[in-house]
Amino acid sequence: MRLIGFAFIALAIYVAVQSTVVLIVGHHPHHSPVGIVWTALTAAVMFTLAAGKARTGAALDNPVLRTEGRVTLIDGLLALSVLIGLTLNATAGAWWADPVAGFVIVFYGIKEAVSIFRSDTA
């Protein structure tokens, strides 16, 4: 469980740094309809997998599998954030939307890590 907690922290740090650098540099990515469709499919698959892992982990009373379901949920949220950013960039020229949405992932990752470490010491 602690390794998963550290993975959440590493993900949060990576996304925070990456989003901050993109905003500071002002990188304006180009949009791709194929990329938007692919990211939408990725998000759907991740959310489906997360639900299955959480359900199976609960049925087996397996805390590691339930936590893995939350990790996969973060993958889905990350894909959804990218999808929103790609769509806003393609439709409204909002190049900054994707890195700003990344901070939602940062918050969620830190929240999950804190939850894991608190339950680990209780």
MMTF fields as JSON, N, C-alpha, C and O atoms, coordinates in Angstrom:
{
  "mmtfVersion": "1.0.0",
  "mmtfProducer": "UNKNOWN",
  "numBonds": 487,
  "numAtoms": 488,
  "numGroups": 122,
  "numChains": 1,
  "numModels": 1,
  "chainsPerModel": [1],
  "groupsPerChain": [122],
  "chainIdList": ["A"],
  "bondAtomList": [4, 2, 8, 6, 12, 10, 16, 14, 20, 18, 24, 22, 28, 26, 32, 30, 36, 34, 40, 38, 44, 42, 48, 46, 52, 50, 56, 54, 60, 58, 64, 62, 68, 66, 72, 70, 76, 74, 80, 78, 84, 82, 88, 86, 92, 90, 96, 94, 100, 98, 104, 102, 108, 106, 112, 110, 116, 114, 120, 118, 124, 122, 128, 126, 132, 130, 136, 134, 140, 138, 144, 142, 148, 146, 152, 150, 156, 154, 160, 158, 164, 162, 168, 166, 172, 170, 176, 174, 180, 178, 184, 182, 188, 186, 192, 190, 196, 194, 200, 198, 204, 202, 208, 206, 212, 210, 216, 214, 220, 218, 224, 222, 228, 226, 232, 230, 236, 234, 240, 238, 244, 242, 248, 246, 252, 250, 256, 254, 260, 258, 264, 262, 268, 266, 272, 270, 276, 274, 280, 278, 284, 282, 288, 286, 292, 290, 296, 294, 300, 298, 304, 302, 308, 306, 312, 310, 316, 314, 320, 318, 324, 322, 328, 326, 332, 330, 336, 334, 340, 338, 344, 342, 348, 346, 352, 350, 356, 354, 360, 358, 364, 362, 368, 366, 372, 370, 376, 374, 380, 378, 384, 382, 388, 386, 392, 390, 396, 394, 400, 398, 404, 402, 408, 406, 412, 410, 416, 414, 420, 418, 424, 422, 428, 426, 432, 430, 436, 434, 440, 438, 444, 442, 448, 446, 452, 450, 456, 454, 460, 458, 464, 462, 468, 466, 472, 470, 476, 474, 480, 478, 484, 482],
  "bondOrderList": [1, 1, 1, 1, 1, 1, 1, 1, 1, 1, 1, 1, 1, 1, 1, 1, 1, 1, 1, 1, 1, 1, 1, 1, 1, 1, 1, 1, 1, 1, 1, 1, 1, 1, 1, 1, 1, 1, 1, 1, 1, 1, 1, 1, 1, 1, 1, 1, 1, 1, 1, 1, 1, 1, 1, 1, 1, 1, 1, 1, 1, 1, 1, 1, 1, 1, 1, 1, 1, 1, 1, 1, 1, 1, 1, 1, 1, 1, 1, 1, 1, 1, 1, 1, 1, 1, 1, 1, 1, 1, 1, 1, 1, 1, 1, 1, 1, 1, 1, 1, 1, 1, 1, 1, 1, 1, 1, 1, 1, 1, 1, 1, 1, 1, 1, 1, 1, 1, 1, 1, 1],
  "groupList": [{"groupName": "MET", "atomNameList": ["N", "CA", "C", "O"], "elementList": ["N", "C", "C", "O"], "formalChargeList": [0, 0, 0, 0], "bondAtomList": [1, 0, 2, 1, 3, 2], "bondOrderList": [1, 1, 2], "singleLetterCode": "M", "chemCompType": "L-PEPTIDE LINKING"}, {"groupName": "ARG", "atomNameList": ["N", "CA", "C", "O"], "elementList": ["N", "C", "C", "O"], "formalChargeList": [0, 0, 0, 0], "bondAtomList": [1, 0, 2, 1, 3, 2], "bondOrderList": [1, 1, 2], "singleLetterCode": "R", "chemCompType": "L-PEPTIDE LINKING"}, {"groupName": "LEU", "atomNameList": ["N", "CA", "C", "O"], "elementList": ["N", "C", "C", "O"], "formalChargeList": [0, 0, 0, 0], "bondAtomList": [1, 0, 2, 1, 3, 2], "bondOrderList": [1, 1, 2], "singleLetterCode": "L", "chemCompType": "L-PEPTIDE LINKING"}, {"groupName": "ILE", "atomNameList": ["N", "CA", "C", "O"], "elementList": ["N", "C", "C", "O"], "formalChargeList": [0, 0, 0, 0], "bondAtomList": [1, 0, 2, 1, 3, 2], "bondOrderList": [1, 1, 2], "singleLetterCode": "I", "chemCompType": "L-PEPTIDE LINKING"}, {"groupName": "GLY", "atomNameList": ["N", "CA", "C", "O"], "elementList": ["N", "C", "C", "O"], "formalChargeList": [0, 0, 0, 0], "bondAtomList": [1, 0, 2, 1, 3, 2], "bondOrderList": [1, 1, 2], "singleLetterCode": "G", "chemCompType": "PEPTIDE LINKING"}, {"groupName": "PHE", "atomNameList": ["N", "CA", "C", "O"], "elementList": ["N", "C", "C", "O"], "formalChargeList": [0, 0, 0, 0], "bondAtomList": [1, 0, 2, 1, 3, 2], "bondOrderList": [1, 1, 2], "singleLetterCode": "F", "chemCompType": "L-PEPTIDE LINKING"}, {"groupName": "ALA", "atomNameList": ["N", "CA", "C", "O"], "elementList": ["N", "C", "C", "O"], "formalChargeList": [0, 0, 0, 0], "bondAtomList": [1, 0, 2, 1, 3, 2], "bondOrderList": [1, 1, 2], "singleLetterCode": "A", "chemCompType": "L-PEPTIDE LINKING"}, {"groupName": "TYR", "atomNameList": ["N", "CA", "C", "O"], "elementList": ["N", "C", "C", "O"], "formalChargeList": [0, 0, 0, 0], "bondAtomList": [1, 0, 2, 1, 3, 2], "bondOrderList": [1, 1, 2], "singleLetterCode": "Y", "chemCompType": "L-PEPTIDE LINKING"}, {"groupName": "VAL", "atomNameList": ["N", "CA", "C", "O"], "elementList": ["N", "C", "C", "O"], "formalChargeList": [0, 0, 0, 0], "bondAtomList": [1, 0, 2, 1, 3, 2], "bondOrderList": [1, 1, 2], "singleLetterCode": "V", "chemCompType": "L-PEPTIDE LINKING"}, {"groupName": "GLN", "atomNameList": ["N", "CA", "C", "O"], "elementList": ["N", "C", "C", "O"], "formalChargeList": [0, 0, 0, 0], "bondAtomList": [1, 0, 2, 1, 3, 2], "bondOrderList": [1, 1, 2], "singleLetterCode": "Q", "chemCompType": "L-PEPTIDE LINKING"}, {"groupName": "SER", "atomNameList": ["N", "CA", "C", "O"], "elementList": ["N", "C", "C", "O"], "formalChargeList": [0, 0, 0, 0], "bondAtomList": [1, 0, 2, 1, 3, 2], "bondOrderList": [1, 1, 2], "singleLetterCode": "S", "chemCompType": "L-PEPTIDE LINKING"}, {"groupName": "THR", "atomNameList": ["N", "CA", "C", "O"], "elementList": ["N", "C", "C", "O"], "formalChargeList": [0, 0, 0, 0], "bondAtomList": [1, 0, 2, 1, 3, 2], "bondOrderList": [1, 1, 2], "singleLetterCode": "T", "chemCompType": "L-PEPTIDE LINKING"}, {"groupName": "HIS", "atomNameList": ["N", "CA", "C", "O"], "elementList": ["N", "C", "C", "O"], "formalChargeList": [0, 0, 0, 0], "bondAtomList": [1, 0, 2, 1, 3, 2], "bondOrderList": [1, 1, 2], "singleLetterCode": "H", "chemCompType": "L-PEPTIDE LINKING"}, {"groupName": "PRO", "atomNameList": ["N", "CA", "C", "O"], "elementList": ["N", "C", "C", "O"], "formalChargeList": [0, 0, 0, 0], "bondAtomList": [1, 0, 2, 1, 3, 2], "bondOrderList": [1, 1, 2], "singleLetterCode": "P", "chemCompType": "L-PEPTIDE LINKING"}, {"groupName": "TRP", "atomNameList": ["N", "CA", "C", "O"], "elementList": ["N", "C", "C", "O"], "formalChargeList": [0, 0, 0, 0], "bondAtomList": [1, 0, 2, 1, 3, 2], "bondOrderList": [1, 1, 2], "singleLetterCode": "W", "chemCompType": "L-PEPTIDE LINKING"}, {"groupName": "LYS", "atomNameList": ["N", "CA", "C", "O"], "elementList": ["N", "C", "C", "O"], "formalChargeList": [0, 0, 0, 0], "bondAtomList": [1, 0, 2, 1, 3, 2], "bondOrderList": [1, 1, 2], "singleLetterCode": "K", "chemCompType": "L-PEPTIDE LINKING"}, {"groupName": "ASP", "atomNameList": ["N", "CA", "C", "O"], "elementList": ["N", "C", "C", "O"], "formalChargeList": [0, 0, 0, 0], "bondAtomList": [1, 0, 2, 1, 3, 2], "bondOrderList": [1, 1, 2], "singleLetterCode": "D", "chemCompType": "L-PEPTIDE LINKING"}, {"groupName": "ASN", "atomNameList": ["N", "CA", "C", "O"], "elementList": ["N", "C", "C", "O"], "formalChargeList": [0, 0, 0, 0], "bondAtomList": [1, 0, 2, 1, 3, 2], "bondOrderList": [1, 1, 2], "singleLetterCode": "N", "chemCompType": "L-PEPTIDE LINKING"}, {"groupName": "GLU", "atomNameList": ["N", "CA", "C", "O"], "elementList": ["N", "C", "C", "O"], "formalChargeList": [0, 0, 0, 0], "bondAtomList": [1, 0, 2, 1, 3, 2], "bondOrderList": [1, 1, 2], "singleLetterCode": "E", "chemCompType": "L-PEPTIDE LINKING"}],
  "groupTypeList": [0, 1, 2, 3, 4, 5, 6, 5, 3, 6, 2, 6, 3, 7, 8, 6, 8, 9, 10, 11, 8, 8, 2, 3, 8, 4, 12, 12, 13, 12, 12, 10, 13, 8, 4, 3, 8, 14, 11, 6, 2, 11, 6, 6, 8, 0, 5, 11, 2, 6, 6, 4, 15, 6, 1, 11, 4, 6, 6, 2, 16, 17, 13, 8, 2, 1, 11, 18, 4, 1, 8, 11, 2, 3, 16, 4, 2, 2, 6, 2, 10, 8, 2, 3, 4, 2, 11, 2, 17, 6, 11, 6, 4, 6, 14, 14, 6, 16, 13, 8, 6, 4, 5, 8, 3, 8, 5, 7, 4, 3, 15, 18, 6, 8, 10, 3, 5, 1, 10, 16, 11, 6],
  "groupIdList": [1, 2, 3, 4, 5, 6, 7, 8, 9, 10, 11, 12, 13, 14, 15, 16, 17, 18, 19, 20, 21, 22, 23, 24, 25, 26, 27, 28, 29, 30, 31, 32, 33, 34, 35, 36, 37, 38, 39, 40, 41, 42, 43, 44, 45, 46, 47, 48, 49, 50, 51, 52, 53, 54, 55, 56, 57, 58, 59, 60, 61, 62, 63, 64, 65, 66, 67, 68, 69, 70, 71, 72, 73, 74, 75, 76, 77, 78, 79, 80, 81, 82, 83, 84, 85, 86, 87, 88, 89, 90, 91, 92, 93, 94, 95, 96, 97, 98, 99, 100, 101, 102, 103, 104, 105, 106, 107, 108, 109, 110, 111, 112, 113, 114, 115, 116, 117, 118, 119, 120, 121, 122],
  "secStructList": [7, 2, 2, 2, 2, 2, 2, 2, 2, 2, 2, 2, 2, 2, 2, 2, 2, 2, 2, 2, 2, 2, 2, 2, 2, 6, 7, 7, 7, 7, 7, 7, 2, 2, 2, 2, 2, 2, 2, 2, 2, 2, 2, 2, 2, 2, 2, 2, 2, 2, 2, 2, 2, 2, 2, 2, 2, 2, 2, 6, 6, 7, 2, 2, 2, 2, 2, 2, 2, 2, 2, 2, 2, 2, 2, 2, 2, 2, 2, 2, 2, 2, 2, 2, 2, 2, 2, 2, 2, 2, 2, 2, 7, 7, 6, 6, 2, 2, 2, 2, 2, 2, 2, 2, 2, 2, 2, 2, 2, 2, 2, 2, 2, 2, 2, 2, 2, 2, 2, 2, 2, 7],
  "xCoordList": [0.819, 0.0, 0.872, 0.558, 1.965, 2.853, 3.443, 3.6, 3.772, 4.307, 3.274, 3.624, 2.017, 0.963, 0.844, 0.658, 0.951, 0.923, 2.055, 1.856, 3.253, 4.389, 4.181, 4.622, 3.508, 3.208, 2.262, 2.427, 1.269, 0.379, 1.152, 0.909, 2.077, 2.886, 3.742, 3.828, 4.374, 5.214, 4.378, 4.82, 3.184, 2.299, 1.929, 1.951, 1.59, 1.201, 2.356, 2.152, 3.565, 4.736, 4.991, 5.22, 4.95, 5.202, 4.202, 4.589, 2.914, 1.879, 1.976, 1.784, 2.272, 2.402, 3.556, 3.41, 4.697, 5.859, 5.558, 5.799, 5.035, 4.744, 3.738, 3.938, 2.664, 1.647, 2.205, 1.909, 3.007, 3.599, 4.54, 4.506, 5.38, 6.331, 5.572, 5.925, 4.536, 3.768, 3.124, 3.114, 2.585, 1.964, 2.992, 2.74, 4.146, 5.176, 5.743, 5.912, 6.035, 6.615, 5.574, 5.92, 4.307, 3.239, 3.169, 2.861, 3.456, 3.427, 2.001, 1.063, 1.853, 0.544, 0.497, 0.984, -0.081, -0.125, -1.14, -2.106, -0.905, -1.857, -2.891, -2.611, -4.081, -5.122, -5.208, -4.795, -5.774, -5.908, -7.234, -7.464, -8.105, -9.37, -9.143, -9.882, -8.137, -7.826, -7.386, -7.773, -6.583, -6.141, -7.304, -7.318, -8.279, -9.457, -10.268, -10.688, -10.488, -11.249, -10.493, -11.089, -9.193, -8.379, -8.411, -8.521, -8.318, -8.326, -9.693, -9.775, -10.762, -12.108, -12.266, -12.825, -11.776, -11.829, -10.985, -11.393, -9.813, -8.939, -9.628, -9.587, -10.259, -10.958, -12.071, -12.216, -12.852, -13.948, -13.423, -13.991, -12.347, -11.764, -11.22, -11.417, -10.544, -9.974, -11.068, -10.929, -12.153, -13.244, -13.911, -14.283, -14.063, -14.644, -13.736, -14.21, -12.441, -11.477, -11.442, -11.393, -11.467, -11.438, -12.645, -12.511, -13.809, -15.018, -14.923, -15.308, -14.416, -14.264, -13.272, -13.517, -12.161, -11.16, -11.715, -11.511, -12.408, -12.981, -14.035, -14.072, -14.878, -15.927, -15.316, -15.736, -14.332, -13.68, -12.915, -12.951, -12.214, -11.485, -12.415, -12.071, -13.589, -14.561, -15.112, -15.264, -15.411, -15.953, -14.945, -15.319, -13.663, -12.608, -12.052, -11.193, -12.545, -12.022, -10.505, -9.761, -10.074, -8.65, -8.31, -8.638, -7.652, -7.372, -6.426, -6.526, -5.521, -4.59, -5.338, -5.085, -6.244, -7.016, -7.97, -8.171, -8.555, -9.405, -8.568, -9.011, -7.363, -6.487, -6.042, -5.948, -5.771, -5.408, -6.559, -6.335, -7.783, -8.941, -8.918, -9.29, -8.472, -8.358, -7.231, -7.342, -6.151, -5.064, -5.58, -5.293, -6.331, -6.891, -7.91, -8.03, -8.639, -9.551, -8.767, -9.212, -7.616, -6.774, -6.338, -6.293, -6.017, -5.687, -6.854, -6.656, -8.063, -9.248, -9.446, -9.791, -9.227, -9.348, -8.294, -8.558, -7.108, -6.041, -6.43, -6.258, -6.954, -7.394, -8.543, -8.593, -9.465, -10.577, -10.076, -10.561, -9.111, -8.524, -7.869, -8.031, -7.128, -6.492, -7.565, -7.431, -8.622, -9.711, -10.352, -10.604, -10.61, -11.193, -10.24, -10.651, -8.95, -7.957, -7.858, -7.816, -7.819, -7.752, -8.982, -8.879, -10.144, -11.389, -11.469, -11.854, -11.105, -11.116, -10.099, -10.356, -8.941, -7.932, -8.453, -8.29, -9.082, -9.572, -10.75, -10.86, -11.626, -12.846, -12.726, -13.367, -11.891, -11.833, -10.419, -10.219, -9.438, -8.058, -7.499, -6.546, -8.081, -7.667, -6.477, -6.645, -5.284, -4.073, -3.737, -3.061, -4.183, -3.866, -4.779, -4.493, -5.861, -6.865, -6.315, -6.628, -5.511, -4.98, -4.051, -4.24, -3.051, -2.201, -2.946, -2.604, -3.944, -4.73, -5.521, -5.598, -6.105, -6.839, -5.919, -6.371, -4.639, -3.683, -3.61, -3.311, -3.88, -3.827, -4.954, -4.836, -6.039, -7.091, -6.519, -6.786, -5.743, -5.109, -4.117, -4.022, -3.39, -2.435, -3.176, -2.754, -4.28, -5.058, -5.541, -5.408, -6.098, -6.637, -5.527, -5.714, -4.392, -3.276, -2.781, -2.506, -2.666, -2.225, -3.268, -2.918, -4.54, -5.625, -5.57, -5.705, -5.378, -5.307, -4.069, -4.148, -2.931, -1.718, -1.885, -1.502, -2.453, -2.688, -3.611, -3.376, -4.652, -5.592, -4.886, -5.131, -4.029, -3.292, -2.373, -2.358, -1.617, -0.657, -1.374, -0.871, -2.51, -3.272, -3.815, -3.749, -4.348, -4.899, -3.783, -3.99, -2.6, -1.46, -0.947, -0.457, -1.054, -0.532, -1.586, -1.263, -2.854, -3.938, -4.033, -4.891],
  "yCoordList": [-1.184, 0.0, 1.26, 2.247, 1.208, 2.372, 2.661, 3.823, 1.608, 1.818, 2.518, 3.381, 2.146, 2.802, 4.262, 5.145, 4.516, 5.887, 6.714, 7.863, 6.118, 6.828, 7.043, 8.05, 6.09, 6.26, 7.443, 8.208, 7.598, 8.748, 10.055, 11.019, 10.081, 11.283, 11.569, 12.715, 10.536, 10.72, 11.247, 12.135, 10.707, 11.168, 12.633, 13.427, 12.982, 14.369, 15.33, 16.406, 14.947, 15.803, 15.952, 17.059, 14.842, 14.881, 15.786, 16.645, 15.593, 16.375, 17.851, 18.729, 18.128, 19.529, 20.218, 21.345, 19.543, 20.129, 20.303, 21.372, 19.266, 19.312, 20.42, 21.187, 20.506, 21.535, 22.934, 23.846, 23.102, 24.411, 24.839, 25.988, 23.913, 24.235, 24.627, 25.611, 23.869, 24.168, 25.548, 26.302, 25.882, 27.201, 28.327, 29.365, 28.124, 29.17, 29.393, 30.529, 28.288, 28.377, 28.867, 29.496, 28.577, 28.993, 28.124, 28.61, 26.825, 25.894, 25.78, 25.481, 26.02, 25.947, 24.687, 24.704, 23.585, 22.351, 22.441, 23.201, 21.658, 21.556, 20.498, 19.601, 20.598, 19.628, 18.568, 18.769, 17.409, 16.281, 15.581, 15.117, 15.497, 14.771, 13.309, 12.768, 12.675, 11.284, 11.208, 10.287, 12.174, 12.215, 12.402, 11.819, 13.21, 13.434, 12.148, 11.79, 11.458, 10.201, 9.15, 8.461, 9.028, 8.044, 8.322, 7.39, 9.565, 9.924, 9.661, 9.243, 9.899, 9.592, 8.093, 7.686, 7.277, 5.822, 5.385, 4.522, 5.986, 5.662, 5.966, 5.15, 7.129, 7.495, 6.497, 6.072, 6.123, 5.17, 3.827, 3.243, 3.343, 2.065, 2.162, 1.245, 3.253, 3.412, 3.446, 2.819, 4.175, 4.241, 2.879, 2.506, 2.14, 0.804, -0.129, -0.883, -0.08, -0.903, -0.537, -1.42, 0.746, 1.201, 0.662, 0.187, 0.737, 0.236, -1.269, -1.761, -1.991, -3.44, -3.807, -4.725, -3.094, -3.367, -3.048, -3.811, -1.936, -1.547, -2.562, -2.949, -2.984, -3.954, -5.297, -5.905, -5.752, -7.019, -6.942, -7.874, -5.806, -5.621, -5.629, -6.179, -5.026, -5.016, -6.425, -6.848, -7.149, -8.503, -9.451, -10.34, -9.245, -10.101, -9.544, -10.162, -8.377, -7.664, -7.505, -7.785, -7.04, -6.887, -5.395, -4.754, -4.837, -3.399, -2.976, -1.856, -3.852, -3.505, -3.381, -2.453, -4.296, -4.227, -3.025, -2.387, -2.716, -1.521, -0.271, 0.637, -0.225, 0.925, 0.977, 2.059, -0.16, -0.203, 0.335, 0.964, 0.084, 0.657, 2.18, 2.843, 2.735, 4.193, 4.717, 5.799, 3.951, 4.353, 4.386, 5.319, 3.376, 3.329, 4.449, 4.992, 4.798, 5.945, 7.216, 8.043, 7.38, 8.547, 8.522, 9.566, 7.337, 7.228, 7.723, 8.444, 7.334, 7.793, 9.29, 9.956, 9.825, 11.269, 12.025, 13.092, 11.457, 12.075, 12.091, 13.103, 10.971, 10.914, 11.892, 12.544, 11.992, 12.931, 14.374, 15.199, 14.678, 16.022, 16.348, 17.446, 15.388, 15.587, 15.781, 16.644, 14.983, 15.099, 16.491, 17.101, 16.981, 18.316, 19.367, 20.276, 19.226, 20.173, 20.14, 21.186, 18.93, 18.799, 19.401, 20.087, 19.135, 19.637, 21.153, 21.816, 21.709, 23.169, 23.827, 24.895, 23.187, 23.72, 23.698, 24.669, 22.583, 22.446, 23.37, 23.904, 23.565, 24.336, 25.818, 26.663, 26.129, 27.52, 28.092, 29.232, 27.305, 27.781, 27.932, 28.681, 27.23, 27.34, 26.407, 25.329, 26.827, 26.009, 25.708, 24.718, 26.522, 26.424, 25.458, 25.135, 24.989, 24.187, 22.854, 22.445, 22.181, 20.878, 20.996, 20.257, 21.895, 21.981, 22.45, 22.038, 23.293, 23.723, 22.538, 22.358, 21.734, 20.55, 19.557, 18.789, 19.569, 18.691, 18.923, 18.0, 20.139, 20.427, 19.734, 19.517, 19.386, 18.582, 17.208, 16.667, 16.654, 15.357, 15.456, 14.539, 16.548, 16.758, 16.706, 16.011, 17.444, 17.462, 16.063, 15.635, 15.354, 14.019, 13.046, 12.247, 13.109, 12.226, 12.445, 11.484, 13.702, 14.008, 13.526, 12.965, 13.747, 13.303, 11.791, 11.311, 11.049, 9.59, 9.139, 8.213, 9.786, 9.419, 9.655, 8.813, 10.793, 11.09, 10.032, 9.558, 9.668, 8.648, 7.309, 6.64, 6.929, 5.664, 5.712, 4.773, 6.772, 6.846, 6.941, 6.416, 7.588, 7.657, 6.285, 5.896, 5.549, 4.221, 3.234, 2.269, 3.468, 2.581, 2.689, 1.707, 3.876, 4.074, 3.862, 3.793, 3.757, 3.6, 2.19, 1.894],
  "zCoordList": [0.0, 0.0, 0.0, -0.666, 0.754, 0.805, -0.575, -0.951, -1.332, -2.683, -3.573, -4.378, -3.424, -4.2, -3.769, -4.607, -2.469, -1.971, -2.557, -2.952, -2.612, -3.212, -4.715, -5.27, -5.367, -6.795, -7.004, -7.954, -6.117, -6.197, -6.039, -6.765, -5.094, -4.874, -6.105, -6.546, -6.661, -7.852, -9.023, -9.752, -9.199, -10.268, -10.062, -11.003, -8.828, -8.533, -8.8, -9.363, -8.4, -8.632, -10.13, -10.618, -10.855, -12.296, -13.007, -13.8, -12.721, -13.406, -13.013, -13.855, -11.746, -11.304, -12.03, -12.502, -12.117, -12.798, -14.281, -14.842, -14.914, -16.355, -16.672, -17.614, -15.895, -16.142, -15.937, -16.71, -14.905, -14.624, -15.744, -16.185, -16.202, -17.282, -18.549, -19.199, -18.904, -20.116, -20.014, -20.988, -18.842, -18.669, -18.734, -19.346, -18.105, -18.1, -19.499, -19.94, -20.192, -21.535, -22.542, -23.542, -22.277, -23.189, -24.431, -25.519, -24.269, -25.401, -25.952, -25.213, -27.241, -27.917, -28.777, -29.907, -28.267, -29.05, -30.188, -30.118, -31.231, -32.333, -31.973, -31.178, -32.55, -32.239, -33.327, -34.469, -32.911, -33.819, -33.546, -32.429, -34.539, -34.333, -33.939, -33.116, -34.517, -34.168, -32.699, -31.98, -32.261, -30.867, -29.91, -28.826, -30.299, -29.46, -29.331, -28.23, -30.433, -30.402, -29.586, -28.758, -29.816, -29.091, -27.587, -26.79, -27.202, -25.782, -25.162, -24.007, -25.908, -25.409, -25.163, -24.145, -26.088, -25.907, -24.707, -23.93, -24.567, -23.445, -22.121, -21.2, -22.016, -20.787, -20.476, -19.33, -21.477, -21.268, -20.762, -19.84, -21.362, -20.945, -19.516, -18.719, -19.189, -17.85, -16.782, -15.732, -17.046, -16.062, -15.891, -14.779, -16.98, -16.903, -16.109, -15.26, -16.379, -15.653, -14.173, -13.317, -13.868, -12.475, -11.709, -10.581, -12.322, -11.662, -11.428, -10.367, -12.407, -12.259, -11.162, -10.38, -11.108, -10.062, -8.681, -7.736, -8.561, -7.266, -6.819, -5.651, -7.737, -7.423, -7.022, -6.038, -7.78, -7.479, -6.157, -5.355, -5.936, -4.684, -3.489, -2.443, -3.626, -2.529, -2.294, -1.148, -3.372, -3.242, -2.585, -1.819, -2.897, -2.328, -1.018, -0.389, -0.614, 0.558, 0.457, 1.397, -0.733, -1.025, -1.126, -2.124, -0.093, -0.111, -1.239, -1.739, -1.637, -2.708, -4.037, -4.805, -4.308, -5.559, -5.55, -6.584, -4.389, -4.307, -4.575, -5.279, -4.016, -4.236, -5.691, -6.27, -6.278, -7.697, -8.549, -9.584, -8.109, -8.792, -8.746, -9.713, -7.601, -7.5, -8.388, -8.964, -8.497, -9.404, -10.848, -11.597, -11.219, -12.573, -12.768, -13.866, -11.718, -11.8, -12.098, -12.894, -11.475, -11.767, -13.23, -13.882, -13.748, -15.174, -16.023, -17.001, -15.646, -16.374, -16.254, -17.23, -15.048, -14.855, -15.653, -16.208, -15.698, -16.49, -17.969, -18.648, -18.462, -19.858, -20.107, -21.151, -19.147, -19.296, -19.3, -20.075, -18.443, -18.424, -19.752, -20.284, -20.282, -21.588, -22.66, -23.528, -22.597, -23.566, -23.513, -24.552, -22.318, -22.173, -22.737, -23.458, -22.393, -22.911, -24.426, -25.075, -24.992, -26.454, -27.122, -28.14, -26.538, -27.119, -27.024, -27.987, -25.86, -25.722, -26.644, -27.199, -26.809, -27.72, -29.158, -29.898, -29.55, -30.928, -31.215, -32.319, -30.245, -30.503, -30.154, -30.778, -29.141, -28.676, -28.642, -28.223, -29.082, -29.047, -27.634, -27.421, -26.679, -25.278, -25.011, -24.441, -25.425, -25.292, -23.837, -23.558, -22.924, -21.503, -20.747, -19.594, -21.357, -20.655, -20.15, -19.032, -20.948, -20.544, -19.333, -18.367, -19.34, -18.148, -16.895, -15.786, -17.057, -15.893, -15.334, -14.119, -16.223, -15.783, -15.075, -14.226, -15.417, -14.748, -13.25, -12.492, -12.819, -11.385, -10.62, -9.414, -11.301, -10.674, -10.333, -9.259, -11.238, -11.009, -9.848, -9.032, -9.774, -8.684, -7.347, -6.422, -7.255, -6.02, -5.662, -4.516, -6.626, -6.371, -5.96, -5.043, -6.624, -6.288, -4.87, -4.151, -4.463, -3.101, -2.087, -1.049, -2.395, -1.515, -1.316, -0.19, -2.379, -2.279, -1.503, -0.697, -1.74, -1.014, 0.485, 1.297, 0.845, 2.264, 2.867, 3.979, 2.137, 2.612, 2.841, 3.845, 1.927, 2.058, 3.27, 4.065, 3.424, 4.524, 5.882, 6.875, 5.936, 7.195, 7.568, 8.735, 6.608, 6.903, 7.206, 7.942, 6.644, 6.87, 8.304, 8.861, 8.905, 10.246, 11.308, 12.494, 10.902, 11.886, 12.403, 13.235]
}
